[in-house]
Amino acid sequence: MFGDLFGKLQEAQQKMADSKERLKHISVEGEAGNGAIKVVVSGNREVQSLEIEPGLLVAERKEELEDLLITALNRALKNAENAWETEMKGVAGGMLGGMGLPGM
């Protein structure tokens, strides 16, 4: 009984590790200011690149640049969160489907 449970737990850990590896290779984008700011993050929510329109790189537009950066980063991170949730649902579904719940 415990051997089977231990095996299932090891399998779940491996599936999680595999999912995290796949998420490293997924890129999602967020932008703001009609494309003036573009941010690309991985499915693991790590910033990979940032593009800023040169016209925003002047002192007079500092506050606008900061606001657009925050918006673009938040959009990219939300897209990454969605990718992460989709990946984890697949892992969780596989685990629950394989374990079976008594009385269900």
Biopython code that builds the backbone (N, CA, C, O; Angstrom):
import numpy as np
from Bio.PDB.StructureBuilder import StructureBuilder

atoms = [
    (1, "MET", "N", (0.826, -1.189, 0.000)),
    (1, "MET", "CA", (0.000, 0.000, 0.000)),
    (1, "MET", "C", (0.868, 1.249, 0.000)),
    (1, "MET", "O", (0.701, 2.117, -0.857)),
    (2, "PHE", "N", (1.815, 1.355, 0.973)),
    (2, "PHE", "CA", (2.654, 2.548, 1.052)),
    (2, "PHE", "C", (3.640, 2.601, -0.106)),
    (2, "PHE", "O", (4.004, 3.686, -0.561)),
    (3, "GLY", "N", (4.069, 1.454, -0.579)),
    (3, "GLY", "CA", (4.972, 1.410, -1.725)),
    (3, "GLY", "C", (4.324, 2.011, -2.953)),
    (3, "GLY", "O", (4.954, 2.756, -3.703)),
    (4, "ASP", "N", (3.060, 1.681, -3.152)),
    (4, "ASP", "CA", (2.324, 2.222, -4.297)),
    (4, "ASP", "C", (2.146, 3.734, -4.144)),
    (4, "ASP", "O", (2.303, 4.479, -5.112)),
    (5, "LEU", "N", (1.821, 4.185, -2.937)),
    (5, "LEU", "CA", (1.660, 5.611, -2.672)),
    (5, "LEU", "C", (2.982, 6.343, -2.878)),
    (5, "LEU", "O", (3.014, 7.418, -3.476)),
    (6, "PHE", "N", (4.065, 5.765, -2.387)),
    (6, "PHE", "CA", (5.385, 6.364, -2.551)),
    (6, "PHE", "C", (5.748, 6.456, -4.035)),
    (6, "PHE", "O", (6.312, 7.453, -4.486)),
    (7, "GLY", "N", (5.424, 5.427, -4.770)),
    (7, "GLY", "CA", (5.675, 5.435, -6.212)),
    (7, "GLY", "C", (4.887, 6.529, -6.910)),
    (7, "GLY", "O", (5.403, 7.201, -7.803)),
    (8, "LYS", "N", (3.622, 6.709, -6.500)),
    (8, "LYS", "CA", (2.790, 7.773, -7.076)),
    (8, "LYS", "C", (3.369, 9.149, -6.753)),
    (8, "LYS", "O", (3.368, 10.043, -7.599)),
    (9, "LEU", "N", (3.860, 9.314, -5.534)),
    (9, "LEU", "CA", (4.452, 10.600, -5.154)),
    (9, "LEU", "C", (5.716, 10.890, -5.960)),
    (9, "LEU", "O", (5.935, 12.021, -6.392)),
    (10, "GLN", "N", (6.535, 9.878, -6.158)),
    (10, "GLN", "CA", (7.737, 10.059, -6.974)),
    (10, "GLN", "C", (7.364, 10.407, -8.413)),
    (10, "GLN", "O", (8.002, 11.255, -9.037)),
    (11, "GLU", "N", (6.344, 9.758, -8.931)),
    (11, "GLU", "CA", (5.874, 10.031, -10.286)),
    (11, "GLU", "C", (5.365, 11.471, -10.391)),
    (11, "GLU", "O", (5.626, 12.156, -11.380)),
    (12, "ALA", "N", (4.641, 11.923, -9.369)),
    (12, "ALA", "CA", (4.120, 13.291, -9.362)),
    (12, "ALA", "C", (5.264, 14.304, -9.328)),
    (12, "ALA", "O", (5.213, 15.321, -10.019)),
    (13, "GLN", "N", (6.292, 14.032, -8.527)),
    (13, "GLN", "CA", (7.447, 14.929, -8.466)),
    (13, "GLN", "C", (8.136, 15.014, -9.820)),
    (13, "GLN", "O", (8.559, 16.092, -10.237)),
    (14, "GLN", "N", (8.250, 13.896, -10.500)),
    (14, "GLN", "CA", (8.889, 13.891, -11.803)),
    (14, "GLN", "C", (8.058, 14.670, -12.817)),
    (14, "GLN", "O", (8.605, 15.405, -13.639)),
    (15, "LYS", "N", (6.739, 14.509, -12.760)),
    (15, "LYS", "CA", (5.864, 15.243, -13.674)),
    (15, "LYS", "C", (5.968, 16.750, -13.428)),
    (15, "LYS", "O", (5.956, 17.539, -14.372)),
    (16, "MET", "N", (6.068, 17.143, -12.159)),
    (16, "MET", "CA", (6.218, 18.564, -11.839)),
    (16, "MET", "C", (7.538, 19.092, -12.391)),
    (16, "MET", "O", (7.579, 20.179, -12.967)),
    (17, "ALA", "N", (8.597, 18.342, -12.222)),
    (17, "ALA", "CA", (9.905, 18.756, -12.737)),
    (17, "ALA", "C", (9.868, 18.871, -14.258)),
    (17, "ALA", "O", (10.414, 19.819, -14.822)),
    (18, "ASP", "N", (9.232, 17.917, -14.919)),
    (18, "ASP", "CA", (9.097, 17.957, -16.380)),
    (18, "ASP", "C", (8.303, 19.193, -16.815)),
    (18, "ASP", "O", (8.652, 19.850, -17.796)),
    (19, "SER", "N", (7.243, 19.499, -16.083)),
    (19, "SER", "CA", (6.418, 20.661, -16.413)),
    (19, "SER", "C", (7.203, 21.953, -16.270)),
    (19, "SER", "O", (7.111, 22.836, -17.123)),
    (20, "LYS", "N", (7.970, 22.068, -15.202)),
    (20, "LYS", "CA", (8.786, 23.275, -15.004)),
    (20, "LYS", "C", (9.801, 23.426, -16.125)),
    (20, "LYS", "O", (10.082, 24.541, -16.565)),
    (21, "GLU", "N", (10.345, 22.326, -16.583)),
    (21, "GLU", "CA", (11.308, 22.375, -17.689)),
    (21, "GLU", "C", (10.610, 22.837, -18.974)),
    (21, "GLU", "O", (11.161, 23.648, -19.718)),
    (22, "ARG", "N", (9.404, 22.328, -19.237)),
    (22, "ARG", "CA", (8.661, 22.756, -20.421)),
    (22, "ARG", "C", (8.320, 24.244, -20.342)),
    (22, "ARG", "O", (8.388, 24.958, -21.343)),
    (23, "LEU", "N", (7.953, 24.703, -19.148)),
    (23, "LEU", "CA", (7.582, 26.108, -18.972)),
    (23, "LEU", "C", (8.762, 27.052, -19.220)),
    (23, "LEU", "O", (8.564, 28.206, -19.602)),
    (24, "LYS", "N", (9.974, 26.571, -19.006)),
    (24, "LYS", "CA", (11.163, 27.382, -19.298)),
    (24, "LYS", "C", (11.213, 27.782, -20.757)),
    (24, "LYS", "O", (11.730, 28.845, -21.102)),
    (25, "HIS", "N", (10.672, 26.923, -21.621)),
    (25, "HIS", "CA", (10.778, 27.102, -23.063)),
    (25, "HIS", "C", (9.543, 27.754, -23.683)),
    (25, "HIS", "O", (9.461, 27.915, -24.901)),
    (26, "ILE", "N", (8.589, 28.125, -22.834)),
    (26, "ILE", "CA", (7.405, 28.832, -23.303)),
    (26, "ILE", "C", (7.644, 30.322, -23.095)),
    (26, "ILE", "O", (8.031, 30.742, -22.005)),
    (27, "SER", "N", (7.419, 31.119, -24.127)),
    (27, "SER", "CA", (7.560, 32.570, -24.021)),
    (27, "SER", "C", (6.211, 33.223, -24.256)),
    (27, "SER", "O", (5.499, 32.870, -25.197)),
    (28, "VAL", "N", (5.859, 34.172, -23.405)),
    (28, "VAL", "CA", (4.628, 34.941, -23.564)),
    (28, "VAL", "C", (4.989, 36.416, -23.508)),
    (28, "VAL", "O", (6.000, 36.801, -22.921)),
    (29, "GLU", "N", (4.150, 37.232, -24.127)),
    (29, "GLU", "CA", (4.454, 38.656, -24.250)),
    (29, "GLU", "C", (3.381, 39.495, -23.580)),
    (29, "GLU", "O", (2.222, 39.096, -23.468)),
    (30, "GLY", "N", (3.805, 40.663, -23.140)),
    (30, "GLY", "CA", (2.882, 41.687, -22.668)),
    (30, "GLY", "C", (3.367, 42.993, -23.261)),
    (30, "GLY", "O", (4.570, 43.220, -23.387)),
    (31, "GLU", "N", (2.420, 43.854, -23.626)),
    (31, "GLU", "CA", (2.835, 45.141, -24.178)),
    (31, "GLU", "C", (1.929, 46.237, -23.675)),
    (31, "GLU", "O", (0.850, 45.985, -23.138)),
    (32, "ALA", "N", (2.391, 47.464, -23.860)),
    (32, "ALA", "CA", (1.628, 48.631, -23.449)),
    (32, "ALA", "C", (1.982, 49.786, -24.373)),
    (32, "ALA", "O", (3.007, 49.769, -25.054)),
    (33, "GLY", "N", (1.114, 50.787, -24.382)),
    (33, "GLY", "CA", (1.375, 51.958, -25.209)),
    (33, "GLY", "C", (1.376, 51.644, -26.690)),
    (33, "GLY", "O", (2.222, 52.144, -27.431)),
    (34, "ASN", "N", (0.427, 50.813, -27.133)),
    (34, "ASN", "CA", (0.348, 50.407, -28.541)),
    (34, "ASN", "C", (1.674, 49.847, -29.049)),
    (34, "ASN", "O", (2.104, 50.147, -30.162)),
    (35, "GLY", "N", (2.312, 49.029, -28.216)),
    (35, "GLY", "CA", (3.558, 48.374, -28.622)),
    (35, "GLY", "C", (4.814, 49.173, -28.309)),
    (35, "GLY", "O", (5.913, 48.760, -28.677)),
    (36, "ALA", "N", (4.667, 50.310, -27.635)),
    (36, "ALA", "CA", (5.844, 51.113, -27.292)),
    (36, "ALA", "C", (6.737, 50.382, -26.289)),
    (36, "ALA", "O", (7.951, 50.584, -26.265)),
    (37, "ILE", "N", (6.130, 49.538, -25.471)),
    (37, "ILE", "CA", (6.858, 48.710, -24.504)),
    (37, "ILE", "C", (6.441, 47.275, -24.748)),
    (37, "ILE", "O", (5.249, 46.970, -24.800)),
    (38, "LYS", "N", (7.421, 46.386, -24.900)),
    (38, "LYS", "CA", (7.145, 44.959, -25.056)),
    (38, "LYS", "C", (8.010, 44.192, -24.063)),
    (38, "LYS", "O", (9.212, 44.432, -23.944)),
    (39, "VAL", "N", (7.377, 43.272, -23.358)),
    (39, "VAL", "CA", (8.060, 42.442, -22.379)),
    (39, "VAL", "C", (7.785, 40.981, -22.719)),
    (39, "VAL", "O", (6.642, 40.606, -22.981)),
    (40, "VAL", "N", (8.829, 40.161, -22.715)),
    (40, "VAL", "CA", (8.677, 38.724, -22.939)),
    (40, "VAL", "C", (9.141, 38.017, -21.673)),
    (40, "VAL", "O", (10.228, 38.281, -21.159)),
    (41, "VAL", "N", (8.293, 37.107, -21.178)),
    (41, "VAL", "CA", (8.637, 36.311, -20.001)),
    (41, "VAL", "C", (8.439, 34.834, -20.318)),
    (41, "VAL", "O", (7.684, 34.469, -21.218)),
    (42, "SER", "N", (9.136, 33.994, -19.556)),
    (42, "SER", "CA", (8.983, 32.546, -19.721)),
    (42, "SER", "C", (7.733, 32.088, -18.973)),
    (42, "SER", "O", (7.147, 32.840, -18.194)),
    (43, "GLY", "N", (7.343, 30.855, -19.221)),
    (43, "GLY", "CA", (6.226, 30.257, -18.495)),
    (43, "GLY", "C", (6.507, 30.134, -17.007)),
    (43, "GLY", "O", (5.585, 29.957, -16.211)),
    (44, "ASN", "N", (7.785, 30.226, -16.627)),
    (44, "ASN", "CA", (8.172, 30.204, -15.210)),
    (44, "ASN", "C", (8.239, 31.606, -14.627)),
    (44, "ASN", "O", (8.740, 31.805, -13.520)),
    (45, "ARG", "N", (7.731, 32.575, -15.378)),
    (45, "ARG", "CA", (7.637, 33.970, -14.942)),
    (45, "ARG", "C", (8.985, 34.652, -14.746)),
    (45, "ARG", "O", (9.166, 35.438, -13.816)),
    (46, "GLU", "N", (9.923, 34.344, -15.628)),
    (46, "GLU", "CA", (11.224, 35.017, -15.629)),
    (46, "GLU", "C", (11.277, 35.942, -16.840)),
    (46, "GLU", "O", (10.991, 35.518, -17.960)),
    (47, "VAL", "N", (11.646, 37.213, -16.616)),
    (47, "VAL", "CA", (11.720, 38.169, -17.710)),
    (47, "VAL", "C", (12.855, 37.760, -18.644)),
    (47, "VAL", "O", (13.988, 37.553, -18.209)),
    (48, "GLN", "N", (12.533, 37.646, -19.938)),
    (48, "GLN", "CA", (13.526, 37.253, -20.936)),
    (48, "GLN", "C", (14.008, 38.439, -21.760)),
    (48, "GLN", "O", (15.186, 38.518, -22.110)),
    (49, "SER", "N", (13.100, 39.359, -22.072)),
    (49, "SER", "CA", (13.517, 40.530, -22.838)),
    (49, "SER", "C", (12.564, 41.690, -22.589)),
    (49, "SER", "O", (11.435, 41.518, -22.130)),
    (50, "LEU", "N", (13.066, 42.876, -22.909)),
    (50, "LEU", "CA", (12.317, 44.105, -22.718)),
    (50, "LEU", "C", (12.688, 45.055, -23.848)),
    (50, "LEU", "O", (13.866, 45.335, -24.069)),
    (51, "GLU", "N", (11.685, 45.548, -24.560)),
    (51, "GLU", "CA", (11.918, 46.503, -25.643)),
    (51, "GLU", "C", (11.204, 47.801, -25.308)),
    (51, "GLU", "O", (10.043, 47.795, -24.900)),
    (52, "ILE", "N", (11.916, 48.929, -25.485)),
    (52, "ILE", "CA", (11.355, 50.246, -25.205)),
    (52, "ILE", "C", (11.529, 51.112, -26.443)),
    (52, "ILE", "O", (12.627, 51.219, -26.989)),
    (53, "GLU", "N", (10.441, 51.726, -26.879)),
    (53, "GLU", "CA", (10.501, 52.641, -28.008)),
    (53, "GLU", "C", (11.441, 53.802, -27.642)),
    (53, "GLU", "O", (11.287, 54.393, -26.573)),
    (54, "PRO", "N", (12.393, 54.135, -28.493)),
    (54, "PRO", "CA", (13.371, 55.176, -28.174)),
    (54, "PRO", "C", (12.763, 56.519, -27.781)),
    (54, "PRO", "O", (13.352, 57.249, -26.984)),
    (55, "GLY", "N", (11.600, 56.856, -28.323)),
    (55, "GLY", "CA", (10.964, 58.126, -27.980)),
    (55, "GLY", "C", (10.573, 58.261, -26.522)),
    (55, "GLY", "O", (10.345, 59.369, -26.037)),
    (56, "LEU", "N", (10.494, 57.132, -25.816)),
    (56, "LEU", "CA", (10.152, 57.160, -24.388)),
    (56, "LEU", "C", (11.368, 57.382, -23.496)),
    (56, "LEU", "O", (11.226, 57.572, -22.288)),
    (57, "LEU", "N", (12.548, 57.359, -24.079)),
    (57, "LEU", "CA", (13.769, 57.437, -23.284)),
    (57, "LEU", "C", (14.264, 58.880, -23.115)),
    (57, "LEU", "O", (15.442, 59.179, -23.307)),
    (58, "VAL", "N", (13.346, 59.742, -22.760)),
    (58, "VAL", "CA", (13.691, 61.138, -22.482)),
    (58, "VAL", "C", (13.133, 61.493, -21.110)),
    (58, "VAL", "O", (12.111, 60.959, -20.679)),
    (59, "ALA", "N", (13.823, 62.402, -20.436)),
    (59, "ALA", "CA", (13.469, 62.751, -19.058)),
    (59, "ALA", "C", (12.020, 63.220, -18.929)),
    (59, "ALA", "O", (11.368, 62.938, -17.923)),
    (60, "GLU", "N", (11.517, 63.924, -19.924)),
    (60, "GLU", "CA", (10.160, 64.459, -19.854)),
    (60, "GLU", "C", (9.086, 63.363, -19.852)),
    (60, "GLU", "O", (7.945, 63.610, -19.461)),
    (61, "ARG", "N", (9.446, 62.175, -20.282)),
    (61, "ARG", "CA", (8.470, 61.074, -20.374)),
    (61, "ARG", "C", (8.721, 59.984, -19.335)),
    (61, "ARG", "O", (8.217, 58.869, -19.466)),
    (62, "LYS", "N", (9.499, 60.307, -18.304)),
    (62, "LYS", "CA", (9.878, 59.326, -17.274)),
    (62, "LYS", "C", (8.655, 58.660, -16.641)),
    (62, "LYS", "O", (8.594, 57.433, -16.561)),
    (63, "GLU", "N", (7.684, 59.455, -16.191)),
    (63, "GLU", "CA", (6.507, 58.876, -15.536)),
    (63, "GLU", "C", (5.696, 58.007, -16.496)),
    (63, "GLU", "O", (5.205, 56.945, -16.113)),
    (64, "GLU", "N", (5.559, 58.450, -17.723)),
    (64, "GLU", "CA", (4.841, 57.657, -18.723)),
    (64, "GLU", "C", (5.559, 56.328, -18.952)),
    (64, "GLU", "O", (4.924, 55.275, -19.016)),
    (65, "LEU", "N", (6.883, 56.383, -19.075)),
    (65, "LEU", "CA", (7.678, 55.166, -19.267)),
    (65, "LEU", "C", (7.480, 54.209, -18.100)),
    (65, "LEU", "O", (7.282, 53.012, -18.308)),
    (66, "GLU", "N", (7.532, 54.720, -16.880)),
    (66, "GLU", "CA", (7.353, 53.865, -15.703)),
    (66, "GLU", "C", (5.972, 53.213, -15.697)),
    (66, "GLU", "O", (5.849, 52.020, -15.417)),
    (67, "ASP", "N", (4.939, 53.990, -16.003)),
    (67, "ASP", "CA", (3.578, 53.442, -16.037)),
    (67, "ASP", "C", (3.433, 52.365, -17.112)),
    (67, "ASP", "O", (2.826, 51.320, -16.878)),
    (68, "LEU", "N", (3.995, 52.629, -18.289)),
    (68, "LEU", "CA", (3.905, 51.651, -19.371)),
    (68, "LEU", "C", (4.687, 50.381, -19.050)),
    (68, "LEU", "O", (4.247, 49.281, -19.383)),
    (69, "LEU", "N", (5.837, 50.526, -18.409)),
    (69, "LEU", "CA", (6.622, 49.351, -18.010)),
    (69, "LEU", "C", (5.835, 48.476, -17.042)),
    (69, "LEU", "O", (5.803, 47.253, -17.180)),
    (70, "ILE", "N", (5.214, 49.103, -16.077)),
    (70, "ILE", "CA", (4.430, 48.344, -15.092)),
    (70, "ILE", "C", (3.279, 47.616, -15.786)),
    (70, "ILE", "O", (3.025, 46.442, -15.516)),
    (71, "THR", "N", (2.593, 48.315, -16.672)),
    (71, "THR", "CA", (1.470, 47.698, -17.389)),
    (71, "THR", "C", (1.935, 46.519, -18.234)),
    (71, "THR", "O", (1.335, 45.445, -18.186)),
    (72, "ALA", "N", (3.000, 46.714, -19.006)),
    (72, "ALA", "CA", (3.497, 45.638, -19.877)),
    (72, "ALA", "C", (3.988, 44.448, -19.063)),
    (72, "ALA", "O", (3.708, 43.301, -19.411)),
    (73, "LEU", "N", (4.714, 44.711, -17.986)),
    (73, "LEU", "CA", (5.198, 43.616, -17.134)),
    (73, "LEU", "C", (4.038, 42.844, -16.529)),
    (73, "LEU", "O", (4.046, 41.614, -16.524)),
    (74, "ASN", "N", (3.052, 43.547, -16.024)),
    (74, "ASN", "CA", (1.899, 42.865, -15.423)),
    (74, "ASN", "C", (1.139, 42.027, -16.448)),
    (74, "ASN", "O", (0.679, 40.931, -16.130)),
    (75, "ARG", "N", (1.004, 42.528, -17.668)),
    (75, "ARG", "CA", (0.327, 41.761, -18.711)),
    (75, "ARG", "C", (1.114, 40.505, -19.068)),
    (75, "ARG", "O", (0.540, 39.428, -19.221)),
    (76, "ALA", "N", (2.426, 40.648, -19.198)),
    (76, "ALA", "CA", (3.258, 39.488, -19.525)),
    (76, "ALA", "C", (3.213, 38.462, -18.400)),
    (76, "ALA", "O", (3.106, 37.262, -18.657)),
    (77, "LEU", "N", (3.293, 38.923, -17.163)),
    (77, "LEU", "CA", (3.264, 38.000, -16.029)),
    (77, "LEU", "C", (1.908, 37.305, -15.910)),
    (77, "LEU", "O", (1.844, 36.139, -15.521)),
    (78, "LYS", "N", (0.834, 38.005, -16.239)),
    (78, "LYS", "CA", (-0.494, 37.380, -16.220)),
    (78, "LYS", "C", (-0.572, 36.296, -17.290)),
    (78, "LYS", "O", (-1.117, 35.220, -17.044)),
    (79, "ASN", "N", (-0.031, 36.571, -18.471)),
    (79, "ASN", "CA", (-0.014, 35.562, -19.526)),
    (79, "ASN", "C", (0.827, 34.354, -19.120)),
    (79, "ASN", "O", (0.468, 33.216, -19.419)),
    (80, "ALA", "N", (1.939, 34.601, -18.441)),
    (80, "ALA", "CA", (2.782, 33.503, -17.957)),
    (80, "ALA", "C", (2.053, 32.699, -16.892)),
    (80, "ALA", "O", (2.158, 31.473, -16.854)),
    (81, "GLU", "N", (1.321, 33.382, -16.032)),
    (81, "GLU", "CA", (0.544, 32.699, -14.996)),
    (81, "GLU", "C", (-0.500, 31.781, -15.631)),
    (81, "GLU", "O", (-0.713, 30.660, -15.169)),
    (82, "ASN", "N", (-1.146, 32.259, -16.687)),
    (82, "ASN", "CA", (-2.128, 31.431, -17.396)),
    (82, "ASN", "C", (-1.470, 30.187, -17.998)),
    (82, "ASN", "O", (-2.030, 29.093, -17.935)),
    (83, "ALA", "N", (-0.286, 30.359, -18.579)),
    (83, "ALA", "CA", (0.441, 29.216, -19.145)),
    (83, "ALA", "C", (0.813, 28.233, -18.042)),
    (83, "ALA", "O", (0.694, 27.021, -18.224)),
    (84, "TRP", "N", (1.262, 28.745, -16.903)),
    (84, "TRP", "CA", (1.654, 27.903, -15.772)),
    (84, "TRP", "C", (0.444, 27.117, -15.253)),
    (84, "TRP", "O", (0.536, 25.916, -15.001)),
    (85, "GLU", "N", (-0.700, 27.815, -15.097)),
    (85, "GLU", "CA", (-1.904, 27.147, -14.594)),
    (85, "GLU", "C", (-2.358, 26.040, -15.546)),
    (85, "GLU", "O", (-2.754, 24.961, -15.105)),
    (86, "THR", "N", (-2.299, 26.306, -16.836)),
    (86, "THR", "CA", (-2.688, 25.295, -17.821)),
    (86, "THR", "C", (-1.788, 24.071, -17.707)),
    (86, "THR", "O", (-2.268, 22.938, -17.727)),
    (87, "GLU", "N", (-0.493, 24.300, -17.588)),
    (87, "GLU", "CA", (0.467, 23.191, -17.467)),
    (87, "GLU", "C", (0.221, 22.397, -16.182)),
    (87, "GLU", "O", (0.251, 21.167, -16.206)),
    (88, "MET", "N", (-0.020, 23.074, -15.080)),
    (88, "MET", "CA", (-0.204, 22.398, -13.798)),
    (88, "MET", "C", (-1.535, 21.649, -13.741)),
    (88, "MET", "O", (-1.634, 20.614, -13.082)),
    (89, "LYS", "N", (-2.553, 22.161, -14.422)),
    (89, "LYS", "CA", (-3.833, 21.440, -14.470)),
    (89, "LYS", "C", (-3.642, 20.096, -15.161)),
    (89, "LYS", "O", (-4.237, 19.095, -14.763)),
    (90, "GLY", "N", (-2.816, 20.079, -16.190)),
    (90, "GLY", "CA", (-2.531, 18.826, -16.880)),
    (90, "GLY", "C", (-1.837, 17.833, -15.969)),
    (90, "GLY", "O", (-2.140, 16.640, -15.987)),
    (91, "VAL", "N", (-0.903, 18.331, -15.172)),
    (91, "VAL", "CA", (-0.184, 17.466, -14.233)),
    (91, "VAL", "C", (-1.137, 16.960, -13.156)),
    (91, "VAL", "O", (-1.162, 15.768, -12.850)),
    (92, "ALA", "N", (-1.915, 17.868, -12.587)),
    (92, "ALA", "CA", (-2.842, 17.479, -11.512)),
    (92, "ALA", "C", (-3.899, 16.502, -12.019)),
    (92, "ALA", "O", (-4.255, 15.544, -11.333)),
    (93, "GLY", "N", (-4.393, 16.755, -13.224)),
    (93, "GLY", "CA", (-5.386, 15.850, -13.800)),
    (93, "GLY", "C", (-4.829, 14.457, -13.995)),
    (93, "GLY", "O", (-5.519, 13.464, -13.764)),
    (94, "GLY", "N", (-3.580, 14.386, -14.420)),
    (94, "GLY", "CA", (-2.938, 13.085, -14.612)),
    (94, "GLY", "C", (-2.752, 12.355, -13.299)),
    (94, "GLY", "O", (-2.904, 11.135, -13.239)),
    (95, "MET", "N", (-2.423, 13.092, -12.239)),
    (95, "MET", "CA", (-2.212, 12.468, -10.937)),
    (95, "MET", "C", (-3.541, 11.967, -10.359)),
    (95, "MET", "O", (-3.626, 10.847, -9.855)),
    (96, "LEU", "N", (-4.557, 12.798, -10.438)),
    (96, "LEU", "CA", (-5.847, 12.408, -9.857)),
    (96, "LEU", "C", (-6.466, 11.254, -10.642)),
    (96, "LEU", "O", (-7.077, 10.353, -10.068)),
    (97, "GLY", "N", (-6.300, 11.296, -11.949)),
    (97, "GLY", "CA", (-6.851, 10.233, -12.777)),
    (97, "GLY", "C", (-6.202, 8.896, -12.488)),
    (97, "GLY", "O", (-6.860, 7.859, -12.575)),
    (98, "GLY", "N", (-4.926, 8.902, -12.147)),
    (98, "GLY", "CA", (-4.199, 7.672, -11.914)),
    (98, "GLY", "C", (-4.387, 7.132, -10.514)),
    (98, "GLY", "O", (-4.267, 5.925, -10.304)),
    (99, "MET", "N", (-4.682, 7.995, -9.541)),
    (99, "MET", "CA", (-4.752, 7.559, -8.143)),
    (99, "MET", "C", (-6.123, 7.000, -7.788)),
    (99, "MET", "O", (-6.234, 6.013, -7.060)),
    (100, "GLY", "N", (-7.155, 7.635, -8.306)),
    (100, "GLY", "CA", (-8.495, 7.187, -7.941)),
    (100, "GLY", "C", (-8.800, 7.551, -6.499)),
    (100, "GLY", "O", (-7.943, 7.407, -5.627)),
    (101, "LEU", "N", (-9.984, 8.010, -6.248)),
    (101, "LEU", "CA", (-10.396, 8.393, -4.907)),
    (101, "LEU", "C", (-11.412, 7.385, -4.384)),
    (101, "LEU", "O", (-12.422, 7.121, -5.037)),
    (102, "PRO", "N", (-11.147, 6.819, -3.205)),
    (102, "PRO", "CA", (-12.077, 5.834, -2.651)),
    (102, "PRO", "C", (-13.459, 6.437, -2.471)),
    (102, "PRO", "O", (-13.591, 7.582, -2.039)),
    (103, "GLY", "N", (-14.473, 5.681, -2.795)),
    (103, "GLY", "CA", (-15.830, 6.115, -2.597)),
    (103, "GLY", "C", (-16.354, 7.053, -3.680)),
    (103, "GLY", "O", (-17.490, 7.518, -3.586)),
    (104, "MET", "N", (-15.562, 7.337, -4.694)),
    (104, "MET", "CA", (-15.987, 8.268, -5.738)),
    (104, "MET", "C", (-16.353, 7.509, -6.982)),
    (104, "MET", "O", (-16.738, 8.114, -7.983)),
]
sb = StructureBuilder()
sb.init_structure("model")
sb.init_model(0)
sb.init_chain("A")
sb.init_seg("    ")
for serial, (resi, resn, name, xyz) in enumerate(atoms, 1):
    if name == "N":
        sb.init_residue(resn, " ", resi, " ")
    sb.init_atom(name, np.array(xyz, "f"), 0.0, 1.0, " ", f" {name:<3s}", serial, name[0])
structure = sb.get_structure()
